[in-house]
């Protein structure tokens, strides 16, 4: 059996999402996303509160309604009329929408971190209140405890739901979602054990969640990561805030949604790790107004494409030993003119540690293949760059979508780490390393296929002469057939008065 990166779709999370899917009706996918994710979040914080509430009740000191007892444990305080059992009692009433809206308002009033973040549109007329009540009932009746830790399940359900919404929204998905297999590949390569982790275009926060999971998998402590992010889309910024909260991650995502180029909310921060999937080939980023910006150390990015503006913004924010992993469209590897000059300067500064070309169809928002750039301010292998052609990895999970398996991710990360240790990694058609002189000879183009060579074709035992006889016979037949078709076309056109 193929081991998938996110096994959530094999478990209980799928059932929860299926239950919530009853709400869909005629609501636009983007709006519906906020409604469902808001409900999952509400159930999560209510369950967390209830768990602590029962602990305090058992202690018998009368502190179960003391707000500070919850905040001290990094648990959101949930007022009585916002708790899930209260909401569940009103599930069958026509006013259930108002009950949930009021619950969201009161939770925000009690918890500064959530102020202005939670959705409050459940009373809207187009939302079927009978179905909304049924979903609340279903959430109430699902035996989360029977399937493990209820909070953990709801956290995974939130991630699963984001992925499913990305599938439904197609092109718009790029605003908030990076496939988890790509995120995990970056995380396994960069290994963010501790320090400052930054994503200047953080979407729904997937990079941070996977970084925290990496730390947990290696028995580290999440609180040793300092999270910094920024997001321009207001709704997506709210999703990210909820995503961090539901995974118990503290993070600074700025004062609100803001354009990273024009309102850099972490101006003085220098990150140990940057993981990012900026918008591909963004043309309307306003580069004409930022021509003299201090971030353009390697050259002014062209106004028609923000790829190298994003890259230079991130390099600017790296600490002296910082590492950066970003996803870019393949055009960035070979683009000429201004982009080519910037790329050449970055390469000459010995910052590009690895380039990995990935297969197409990994994204819901676009079928184009992309590449991972690993940039390191303090490379172990000075003067060398690793090139991996991973276009043949992964498997199709549907007619239109491909995904990387855990084995693929392990192969990529292990190859990178071997290279960093100075071990030999060359494998024809898959991986090779190159020095600055070799890259210069290829005019500073970084397409991995130029460096890894062609995979050796296994000898099938058929003699060369025999193969050529077969091929020339087939070609002769095809040429004869093409002449017959050509004569037929001439005849047909002549019949209607046209000669060629």
C-alpha positions in Angstrom: 0.0 0.0 0.0 1.2 3.5 -0.9 1.9 5.6 2.2 0.4 9.0 1.8 1.7 12.2 3.3 -1.6 13.2 4.9 -3.4 10.1 6.0 -6.3 12.2 7.4 -8.4 11.3 4.4 -8.3 7.6 5.4 -9.7 8.2 8.9 -12.4 9.8 11.0 -11.6 13.3 9.6 -13.3 12.3 6.4 -16.5 11.4 8.2 -16.6 14.8 10.0 -16.0 16.7 6.8 -18.7 14.6 5.0 -21.1 15.5 7.8 -20.4 19.2 7.5 -20.7 18.9 3.7 -24.5 18.8 4.1 -24.4 22.5 4.5 -23.1 23.2 1.0 -26.4 23.9 -0.8 -26.0 26.9 -3.1 -23.3 28.6 -1.1 -20.1 29.6 -3.0 -17.2 27.4 -2.1 -15.1 30.2 -0.7 -17.9 31.4 1.7 -18.8 27.8 2.6 -15.2 27.2 3.6 -15.3 29.9 6.3 -18.6 28.5 7.7 -17.4 24.9 8.0 -13.9 25.8 9.3 -15.5 28.1 11.8 -17.7 25.3 13.2 -14.7 23.0 13.5 -12.8 25.7 15.3 -15.7 26.4 17.6 -16.0 22.7 18.5 -12.3 22.5 19.1 -12.0 25.4 21.5 -15.2 24.3 23.3 -13.8 20.7 23.8 -10.4 22.2 25.0 -12.3 24.4 27.5 -14.5 21.6 28.7 -11.5 19.3 29.4 -9.9 22.0 31.6 -13.2 22.9 33.1 -13.7 19.3 34.3 -10.1 19.3 35.8 -10.9 22.4 37.8 -14.2 21.0 38.9 -12.5 17.9 40.3 -10.0 20.1 42.1 -13.0 21.6 44.0 -11.6 25.1 44.6 -14.3 26.9 42.6 -12.0 28.2 39.9 -13.8 26.6 37.0 -15.2 30.0 35.8 -12.0 31.9 36.4 -10.8 33.1 33.0 -7.1 33.2 34.1 -7.1 29.5 34.9 -7.6 28.8 31.2 -5.4 31.5 29.8 -2.5 30.3 32.0 -2.7 26.9 30.2 -3.0 28.5 26.7 -6.6 27.5 26.5 -9.3 29.9 25.2 -11.9 30.9 27.7 -15.4 30.0 26.4 -18.4 31.9 27.9 -21.4 29.7 29.0 -23.6 30.6 26.0 -20.8 29.8 23.5 -20.0 26.3 24.8 -20.9 23.4 22.5 -23.4 21.9 24.9 -25.4 25.1 24.9 -25.2 25.4 21.1 -26.3 21.8 20.7 -29.4 22.4 22.8 -30.5 25.0 20.3 -29.6 23.0 17.2 -33.2 22.4 16.1 -34.4 26.0 16.6 -34.7 28.4 13.7 -32.5 30.9 15.6 -29.4 28.5 15.6 -27.6 30.9 13.2 -27.9 33.8 15.7 -26.9 31.5 18.6 -23.6 30.6 16.8 -22.9 34.2 15.7 -23.4 35.4 19.3 -21.1 32.6 20.5 -18.4 33.8 18.1 -18.8 37.4 19.3 -18.6 36.5 23.0 -15.5 34.3 22.5 -13.7 37.1 20.7 -14.7 39.5 23.6 -13.1 37.1 26.1 -9.9 36.3 24.1 -7.8 39.1 22.6 -5.9 36.8 20.3 -9.2 35.9 18.5 -10.6 39.4 18.2 -11.8 40.1 14.6 -10.9 36.6 13.4 -13.9 34.3 13.8 -16.6 34.0 11.2 -19.9 35.6 12.3 -22.3 35.0 9.3 -24.3 31.9 10.4 -27.6 33.9 10.6 -27.4 34.9 7.0 -30.7 34.1 5.1 -29.1 31.9 2.4 -27.7 29.5 5.0 -30.3 26.7 5.5 -30.9 26.7 9.3 -32.3 23.2 9.3 -29.1 21.9 7.7 -27.0 24.0 10.0 -28.8 22.4 13.0 -28.2 19.0 11.6 -24.5 19.6 11.3 -24.3 20.8 14.9 -26.2 17.7 15.9 -23.8 15.5 13.9 -20.8 17.2 15.4 -22.4 16.7 18.8 -23.0 13.0 18.3 -19.7 12.0 16.7 -17.8 10.0 19.3 -14.5 11.8 18.9 -13.1 10.2 22.1 -13.5 6.7 20.5 -11.1 7.7 17.8 -8.3 9.2 19.9 -7.7 12.6 21.3 -10.7 14.8 20.2 -8.6 18.0 19.9 -6.0 16.2 17.8 -8.7 14.8 15.5 -10.3 18.3 15.1 -6.9 19.8 14.3 -6.4 17.2 11.6 -9.9 17.7 10.4 -9.2 21.4 10.0 -6.2 20.6 7.7 -8.2 18.0 5.8 -11.0 20.4 5.2 -8.6 23.1 3.9 -7.2 20.5 1.4 -10.7 19.5 0.3 -11.7 23.2 -0.2 -8.6 23.7 -2.3 -9.7 20.9 -4.5 -13.2 22.4 -4.9 -12.0 26.0 -5.5 -9.4 25.0 -8.1 -7.6 28.1 -9.3 -8.5 30.2 -6.3 -6.9 27.6 -4.0 -3.4 29.1 -4.6 -4.4 31.9 -2.3 -4.5 29.7 0.8 -3.2 26.2 0.2 0.1 24.6 -0.6 -0.1 20.8 -1.1 1.0 19.1 2.2 3.5 16.9 0.3 5.4 19.9 -1.0 5.3 21.6 2.5 6.6 18.4 4.1 9.4 18.1 1.6 10.6 21.6 2.4 10.3 20.9 6.1 12.3 17.6 5.9 15.0 19.3 4.0 15.3 22.4 6.1 14.8 20.7 9.5 13.5 23.6 11.5 14.2 22.2 15.0 14.3 25.6 16.8 14.6 29.3 16.1 12.6 31.8 14.0 10.5 30.4 11.2 9.0 32.9 8.7 6.6 32.7 5.8 5.9 36.1 4.1 2.9 34.8 2.1 1.6 32.2 4.6 -1.8 31.4 3.2 -3.7 29.3 5.8 -0.5 28.6 7.7 0.4 25.1 6.4 4.2 25.7 6.6 4.0 26.5 10.3 1.8 23.5 11.1 4.2 21.1 9.3 7.2 22.7 11.0 5.6 22.1 14.4 4.8 18.5 13.4 8.4 18.0 12.4 9.6 19.2 15.8 7.1 16.9 17.5 8.2 13.9 15.3 11.7 14.4 16.5 10.8 14.8 20.2 11.4 18.5 20.2 9.4 21.3 21.8 7.1 23.5 19.7 7.7 26.5 22.0 11.3 26.5 20.8 10.0 27.7 17.4 9.1 31.4 17.0 6.6 31.8 14.2 6.4 34.9 12.0 4.1 35.3 9.0 2.3 37.7 6.8 -0.7 37.3 4.5 -2.4 39.8 2.1 -5.9 38.2 1.9 -8.0 39.1 4.9 -10.1 35.9 4.9 -7.0 33.7 4.5 -5.2 35.6 7.3 -8.1 34.7 9.6 -7.9 31.0 8.5 -4.2 31.0 9.3 -4.9 32.5 12.8 -7.4 29.8 13.5 -5.1 27.1 12.1 -2.3 28.1 14.5 -4.7 28.3 17.4 -6.2 24.8 16.7 -2.7 23.3 16.6 -1.6 25.1 19.8 1.0 27.2 18.0 1.8 30.8 19.1 2.6 33.0 16.1 3.0 36.6 15.0 1.1 37.1 11.8 1.2 40.9 12.0 -1.7 43.2 13.0 -3.9 42.1 10.1 -3.8 41.2 6.4 -1.2 43.3 4.6 0.8 43.4 1.4 4.3 42.1 2.1 6.0 44.3 -0.4 4.4 47.5 0.6 3.7 46.9 4.3 6.5 44.6 5.6 5.2 43.8 9.1 8.4 42.1 10.3 10.9 44.7 9.0 13.7 44.0 11.5 13.2 40.2 11.9 15.9 37.9 10.6 14.8 34.3 10.3 16.6 31.1 10.8 14.3 29.3 8.4 12.0 30.7 5.7 9.5 28.4 4.0 7.2 29.9 1.4 5.1 29.3 -1.7 4.7 32.8 -3.2 2.1 33.5 -5.9 3.6 32.2 -9.3 4.7 34.9 -11.8 2.7 37.7 -10.2 2.5 40.5 -12.6 0.6 43.2 -10.7 2.8 43.6 -7.7 3.5 47.3 -8.1 7.3 47.0 -8.7 7.4 50.4 -10.4 6.9 52.0 -7.0 9.6 50.0 -5.3 12.5 50.4 -7.7 14.9 51.7 -5.1 13.9 49.3 -2.3 16.8 48.1 0.0 15.7 44.5 -0.4 16.8 44.4 -4.0 20.5 43.6 -3.2 21.0 41.5 -6.3 19.1 43.6 -8.8 15.8 45.4 -9.3 13.1 42.8 -10.2 11.1 43.4 -13.4 7.7 45.1 -13.0 5.9 42.2 -14.8 7.0 39.4 -12.6 7.4 39.2 -8.8 9.3 35.9 -8.6 12.7 37.5 -7.9 11.1 40.2 -5.7 9.8 37.4 -3.4 13.2 35.6 -3.5 15.1 38.8 -2.6 12.6 39.8 0.1 13.3 36.4 1.7 17.1 36.6 1.4 16.9 40.0 3.0 15.1 38.4 6.0 17.6 35.6 6.5 19.9 35.5 9.5 23.6 35.0 8.8 23.2 31.2 9.1 19.6 31.2 7.7 18.2 28.7 5.2 15.3 29.3 2.8 13.1 26.9 0.9 10.7 28.3 -1.6 8.4 27.1 -4.4 8.7 28.9 -7.7 7.4 28.3 -11.3 10.0 26.7 -13.5 10.5 29.9 -15.6 12.5 31.3 -12.7 15.3 28.8 -13.4 16.0 30.0 -16.9 14.4 33.5 -17.4 16.6 36.0 -19.0 17.0 39.8 -19.0 16.6 41.3 -15.5 15.7 38.0 -13.9 18.7 36.3 -15.4 21.0 39.0 -14.0 19.6 38.7 -10.5 19.9 34.9 -10.7 23.5 35.2 -11.8 24.3 37.5 -8.9 22.6 35.2 -6.3 24.5 32.2 -7.7 27.9 34.1 -7.7 27.2 35.0 -4.0 27.1 31.2 -3.4 23.6 31.2 -1.9 21.9 28.5 -4.1 22.4 25.2 -2.3 19.9 23.0 -4.1 17.3 23.1 -6.9 14.7 20.4 -7.2 12.3 20.2 -10.2 9.0 18.6 -9.3 6.3 17.0 -11.5 3.3 18.9 -12.8 -0.3 18.5 -11.4 0.7 18.8 -7.7 -1.3 21.9 -7.2 -5.1 22.3 -7.4 -4.7 25.8 -8.6 -2.4 25.1 -11.6 -1.2 22.0 -13.5 2.3 23.6 -14.2 5.4 21.9 -12.8 7.3 23.8 -10.2 10.7 23.8 -8.6 12.0 24.0 -5.0 14.9 26.4 -4.4 17.0 25.8 -1.3 19.0 28.9 -0.4 21.6 28.9 2.4 23.5 31.9 3.8 26.2 29.5 5.1 26.5 26.5 2.9 28.4 23.5 4.1 29.5 22.6 0.5 30.9 25.9 -0.6 30.9 26.6 -4.3 28.6 23.6 -5.0 24.9 23.3 -5.9 22.8 20.1 -5.8 20.4 19.4 -8.7 17.6 16.9 -8.5 15.2 16.0 -11.3 12.2 14.6 -9.5 9.7 15.0 -12.3 9.1 11.2 -12.4 8.3 10.9 -8.7 4.8 10.8 -7.2 1.6 9.1 -8.3 -1.8 10.2 -9.8 -4.5 10.4 -7.1 -7.1 11.5 -9.6 -7.2 12.2 -13.4 -6.1 15.8 -12.7 -4.0 15.6 -9.5 -0.7 14.1 -8.6 0.8 13.7 -5.1 4.2 12.8 -3.7 4.4 9.7 -1.4 6.3 9.6 1.9 9.0 7.4 0.1 9.4 10.2 -2.5 9.8 12.8 0.2 12.3 10.7 2.1 14.3 10.1 -1.1 14.5 13.8 -1.8 15.4 14.9 1.8 17.9 12.0 2.3 19.7 12.9 -1.0 19.9 16.5 0.1 21.3 15.6 3.5 23.9 13.2 2.0 25.1 16.0 -0.3 25.4 18.4 2.6 27.5 15.8 4.5 29.8 15.6 1.4 28.8 12.1 0.4 28.5 11.1 -3.3 25.0 11.4 -4.6 25.3 11.3 -8.4 22.7 9.2 -10.1 22.3 9.5 -13.8 18.9 11.1 -14.7 18.1 12.0 -11.1 20.7 13.8 -9.2 24.1 15.5 -9.6 26.1 18.4 -8.2 27.8 21.2 -10.1 30.3 23.9 -9.2 30.1 27.6 -10.2 32.2 27.1 -13.3 29.8 24.4 -14.6 26.8 26.6 -13.9 28.6 29.6 -15.6 29.1 27.4 -18.7 25.4 26.8 -18.8 24.8 30.6 -18.7 23.6 30.5 -15.1 20.5 28.5 -16.1 19.5 26.2 -13.1 17.2 23.7 -14.8 18.1 20.3 -13.1 17.7 18.4 -16.4 20.8 20.2 -17.7 23.0 18.8 -14.9 21.7 15.3 -14.1 22.1 13.8 -17.5 19.9 11.2 -19.2 18.9 8.0 -17.4 20.6 5.0 -18.9 18.2 2.9 -21.0 18.3 -0.8 -20.1 19.5 -2.9 -23.0 16.6 -5.0 -24.4 18.8 -7.5 -26.2 17.6 -6.6 -29.7 20.6 -6.0 -32.1 20.9 -2.4 -33.4 20.6 -3.5 -37.1 17.3 -5.4 -36.4 15.9 -2.3 -34.6 16.8 -0.1 -37.5 15.2 -2.4 -40.0 12.0 -2.5 -38.0 11.9 1.3 -37.6 12.6 2.1 -41.2 9.9 -0.4 -42.3 7.4 1.3 -40.0 8.5 4.8 -41.3 8.1 3.6 -44.9 4.5 2.5 -44.2 3.7 5.8 -42.5 5.1 7.8 -45.4 3.2 5.8 -47.9 0.0 6.3 -45.9 0.7 10.1 -45.7 1.0 10.3 -49.5 -2.3 8.6 -49.9 -4.0 11.0 -47.5 -2.3 13.9 -49.3 -3.8 12.8 -52.7 -7.2 12.4 -51.1 -7.1 15.9 -49.7 -6.1 17.3 -53.1 -8.9 15.4 -54.8 -11.5 16.6 -52.3 -10.4 20.3 -52.5 -10.3 20.0 -56.4 -13.9 18.8 -56.3 -15.0 22.1 -54.7 -12.9 24.3 -57.0 -9.7 24.7 -55.0 -6.3 23.5 -56.1 -3.1 23.2 -54.0 
